[in-house]
Amino acid sequence: MLYHLFGDCQLSCLPLTVTWQTPSCLAAAQNLAKTYQLNLAKTVGCNSSDLYSLYLTEERLELICHYKGTTKTHRIFAEFLKGPLGYRRLKGGGRNQAIAKAVGLKSLTPPLTILDATAGLGADSFVLASLGCQVHLLERSPIIAALLLDGLKRAEDQKEITEIIQKMQVTVEDARKILRDLPNENCPDVVYLDPMFPPKRKNTLTKIEMRIIRDIVGDDVDAPELLSLALKRAKRRVVVKRPRSAPILLGRTPSFLITGKSNRYDIYLTGGNANTSC
Ligand SMILES: C[S@@+](CC[C@H](N)C(=O)[O-])C[C@H]1O[C@@H](n2cnc3c(N)ncnc32)[C@H](O)[C@@H]1O
C-alpha cells in the first residue's frame, strides 16, 4: 500500500479534537494533533453542541461523534477484515455483484486499472481489489484519509487480505487535480465515482455513518465537474454510484444503468468501447 499525504487538501472546520484511550496512546495522539493542527482533549462529552474527535485506541484510529442533546457515541473507522466487508468477501456474490458488472469485470481485459476518485473509507475499492482490480484511491479529506490509511495499515498485516491490500494505492488529494494532471499513458481503464448525496432518512446505522462523514467533508457539490473530467480521462468507462432515485449527474444520459435495491450505477462508456455494454 503506497500513499501520499496532504497535497492541497483542506481540513474540516468542525469542532474537532484529538483524544486517546490509554496513556500508551498519548504520544501518538500528540503526533496526530500536531500533524492536523488540532487540540488535544481528555474527553469528548458535553451536550452544548455536536462534538467530533479523532480517538486513538490501542487497536485503531476512530472518528467519534456526540450529537447535541444525545447521549450515544457514534464511531466510524475503516475495517477491511471483519464486519460487513469481511462478510461480503467470504459470502458476497463475487463477479456477479452489481459493482463488478458496473466496472466491466466480465467484458474488459484483466487486470482492470481503476481510479476511485471518491475513496471515503475504501469499502468499494476493497471490493474491487478483492475481485482482482488494481485500484488507485483518491481522497481529499485528510481526516477521512487518516481513517482510511489506518484501516489499510492494520489490514496489511492480516494475512487473509494482504494480497488484496497490495492492490490498493492511496493518494490524499483532490481528484480533480489528479485527473487534470494525469499523463495519457497513466489513464485508468475505469474511473469510479461515489460522491456524497443528501440523505433522505437519518435513522439507520449506515445513514449515521454517512451523516458523520458528510459532517466532516460536506456535500460534494463539485461532483458534476469531477464527472466531466473523468469522462475525458477514463480509457474504457466511468461508473457513478448514485442513490436509486437520484437524478443523473451533469444532465448527461449514461450509456446504461445497473439498478439495485437502494443504489444505482450509471455507466458511461468512453474511448473505443462506446458501443459495448457490460
Ligand atoms: C460517499 S463517500 C465515498 C464512499 C466510498 N465509495 C466507500 O465505499 O467507502 C465520498 C467521499 O469522496 C470524497 N470526495 C468527493 N469529491 C472528491 C474529490 N474531488 N477528490 C477526492 N475525494 C473526493 C469525499 O471527501 C468523501 O470522503
The ligand as an SDF file (V2000), in Angstrom:
LIG
                    3D

 27 29  0  0  0  0  0  0  0  0999 V2000
  -19.8020    8.7920   -0.3020 C   0  0  0  0  0  0  0  0  0  0  0  0
  -18.1170    8.8780    0.1630 S   0  0  0  0  0  0  0  0  0  0  0  0
  -17.3990    7.5330   -0.7090 C   0  0  0  0  0  0  0  0  0  0  0  0
  -17.6130    6.2020   -0.0380 C   0  0  0  0  0  0  0  0  0  0  0  0
  -16.7780    5.1050   -0.6790 C   0  0  0  0  0  0  0  0  0  0  0  0
  -17.2440    4.7760   -2.0080 N   0  0  0  0  0  0  0  0  0  0  0  0
  -16.7250    3.8510    0.1750 C   0  0  0  0  0  0  0  0  0  0  0  0
  -17.0450    2.7670   -0.3520 O   0  0  0  0  0  0  0  0  0  0  0  0
  -16.3200    3.9430    1.3610 O   0  0  0  0  0  0  0  0  0  0  0  0
  -17.4900   10.2190   -0.8010 C   0  0  0  0  0  0  0  0  0  0  0  0
  -16.0250   10.5670   -0.4880 C   0  0  0  0  0  0  0  0  0  0  0  0
  -15.4650   11.1650   -1.6470 O   0  0  0  0  0  0  0  0  0  0  0  0
  -14.6050   12.1960   -1.2550 C   0  0  0  0  0  0  0  0  0  0  0  0
  -14.5050   13.1230   -2.4000 N   0  0  0  0  0  0  0  0  0  0  0  0
  -15.5080   13.8000   -3.0000 C   0  0  0  0  0  0  0  0  0  0  0  0
  -15.0620   14.5530   -4.0170 N   0  0  0  0  0  0  0  0  0  0  0  0
  -13.7210   14.3270   -4.0790 C   0  0  0  0  0  0  0  0  0  0  0  0
  -12.6890   14.8130   -4.9240 C   0  0  0  0  0  0  0  0  0  0  0  0
  -12.9350   15.7050   -5.8910 N   0  0  0  0  0  0  0  0  0  0  0  0
  -11.4410   14.3590   -4.7210 N   0  0  0  0  0  0  0  0  0  0  0  0
  -11.1710   13.4520   -3.7420 C   0  0  0  0  0  0  0  0  0  0  0  0
  -12.0980   12.9900   -2.8800 N   0  0  0  0  0  0  0  0  0  0  0  0
  -13.3740   13.4060   -3.0530 C   0  0  0  0  0  0  0  0  0  0  0  0
  -15.2750   12.7890   -0.0410 C   0  0  0  0  0  0  0  0  0  0  0  0
  -14.3280   13.5030    0.7600 O   0  0  0  0  0  0  0  0  0  0  0  0
  -15.8320   11.5600    0.6560 C   0  0  0  0  0  0  0  0  0  0  0  0
  -14.9230   11.0390    1.5960 O   0  0  0  0  0  0  0  0  0  0  0  0
  1  2  1  0
  2  3  1  0
  2 10  1  0
  3  4  1  0
  4  5  1  0
  5  6  1  0
  5  7  1  0
  7  8  2  0
  7  9  1  0
 10 11  1  0
 11 12  1  0
 11 26  1  0
 12 13  1  0
 13 14  1  0
 13 24  1  0
 14 15  1  0
 14 23  1  0
 15 16  2  0
 16 17  1  0
 17 18  1  0
 17 23  2  0
 18 19  1  0
 18 20  2  0
 20 21  1  0
 21 22  2  0
 22 23  1  0
 24 25  1  0
 24 26  1  0
 26 27  1  0
M  CHG  2   2   1   9  -1
M  END
$$$$
